[in-house]
Amino acid sequence: MEKFLKRWGVKKDNMYYFIVFNTFKRNNGETIPEFNNRFCKLYHCIPGEVNPSEPTVMVIYVAAFEAEFALHLSEIKSTNLKAMFNDVEDLESNMRASGIQLKTRYDPPERREYPDRRRGKEP
């Protein structure tokens, strides 16, 4: 069995790579360089026959960020993926310098407390 796996490896269906790549998101507390490395590793794992075009990859990259950050990023007209990586780093540093609070995609929403709650009904 070990020889088989060593020679042939564990192969994943092309649909697996497509789904994982299209649902890829930036993790909570992850820096831009860490995210870019993770994004590139996944992108380079995609087999050539299902590898998306560069404009498609750029759209998926923007969608991986929180909505407000993605909106600011979409206003910057990057010409290619490498330029977009640089633009994202610049945008994040500019937002931090201007004091804009950066949200992450997975920040839990604030919970409202209802002290008079009876049988699950809200006041």
ZIURHU-V426814 format. One record per residue. N is the residue number from 1. RES is the residue in three letters. PSI is psi in radians with two decimals (NA if undefined). Layout:
N,RES,PSI / N,RES,PSI
This chain:
1,MET,-0.75 / 2,GLU,-0.71 / 3,LYS,-0.68 / 4,PHE,-0.86 / 5,LEU,-0.65 / 6,LYS,-0.71 / 7,ARG,-0.80 / 8,TRP,-0.43 / 9,GLY,3.06 / 10,VAL,1.97 / 11,LYS,2.45 / 12,LYS,2.58 / 13,ASP,2.57 / 14,ASN,-0.55 / 15,MET,-0.58 / 16,TYR,-0.88 / 17,TYR,-0.69 / 18,PHE,-0.80 / 19,ILE,-0.82 / 20,VAL,-0.73 / 21,PHE,-0.69 / 22,ASN,-0.27 / 23,THR,0.25 / 24,PHE,2.31 / 25,LYS,2.72 / 26,ARG,2.33 / 27,ASN,2.77 / 28,ASN,2.20 / 29,GLY,0.11 / 30,GLU,2.33 / 31,THR,2.84 / 32,ILE,-0.81 / 33,PRO,-0.66 / 34,GLU,-0.77 / 35,PHE,-0.76 / 36,ASN,-0.72 / 37,ASN,-0.79 / 38,ARG,-0.71 / 39,PHE,-0.80 / 40,CYS,-0.70 / 41,LYS,-0.78 / 42,LEU,-0.74 / 43,TYR,-0.70 / 44,HIS,-0.21 / 45,CYS,-0.30 / 46,ILE,2.22 / 47,PRO,2.60 / 48,GLY,-0.60 / 49,GLU,-0.31 / 50,VAL,0.20 / 51,ASN,2.15 / 52,PRO,2.78 / 53,SER,2.84 / 54,GLU,-0.73 / 55,PRO,-0.64 / 56,THR,-0.72 / 57,VAL,-0.68 / 58,MET,-0.68 / 59,VAL,-0.75 / 60,ILE,-0.67 / 61,TYR,-0.81 / 62,VAL,-0.70 / 63,ALA,-0.26 / 64,ALA,-0.18 / 65,PHE,2.91 / 66,GLU,2.60 / 67,ALA,-0.78 / 68,GLU,-0.74 / 69,PHE,-0.72 / 70,ALA,-0.62 / 71,LEU,-0.79 / 72,HIS,-0.70 / 73,LEU,-0.61 / 74,SER,-0.35 / 75,GLU,-0.37 / 76,ILE,2.17 / 77,LYS,1.43 / 78,SER,2.49 / 79,THR,-0.48 / 80,ASN,3.09 / 81,LEU,-0.70 / 82,LYS,-0.74 / 83,ALA,-0.62 / 84,MET,-0.69 / 85,PHE,-0.78 / 86,ASN,-0.71 / 87,ASP,-0.65 / 88,VAL,-0.77 / 89,GLU,-0.75 / 90,ASP,-0.75 / 91,LEU,-0.77 / 92,GLU,-0.76 / 93,SER,-0.65 / 94,ASN,-0.71 / 95,MET,-0.71 / 96,ARG,-0.71 / 97,ALA,-0.57 / 98,SER,-0.02 / 99,GLY,0.20 / 100,ILE,2.23 / 101,GLN,2.09 / 102,LEU,2.21 / 103,LYS,2.76 / 104,THR,2.77 / 105,ARG,-0.55 / 106,TYR,0.37 / 107,ASP,2.24 / 108,PRO,2.48 / 109,PRO,2.66 / 110,GLU,2.37 / 111,ARG,2.33 / 112,ARG,2.39 / 113,GLU,2.37 / 114,TYR,1.70 / 115,PRO,-0.46 / 116,ASP,0.39 / 117,ARG,2.22 / 118,ARG,2.21 / 119,ARG,0.68 / 120,GLY,0.13 / 121,LYS,2.41 / 122,GLU,2.57 / 123,PRO,NA
